[in-house]
């Protein structure tokens, strides 16, 4: 049985979640549900997932070509890709 509830989220987080759900062709509800299941499962296991960081070029000491860390949208994309990888491992 499903229940309805009200959740208050920061505006930018809600916007990103809606954008991500639309990009994946799913509802915001299903995205939130999968995220909550992932968090609840992690708590039960007692281990947290390892944070994925961008690869660093050893030649220059900076990020690999194509990764611009000064732009917020690029950092959000990298974070979103990490979330997607985590959800794939969840199934």
Buried (B, 14 or more C-beta within 10 A) or exposed (E): EEEEEEEEEEEEEEEBBEEBBEEEEEEEEEBBEBBEEBEEEBEEEEEEEEEEEBEEEEEEEEBEEEBEEEEEEBBBEBEBEBBEEBBEEEE
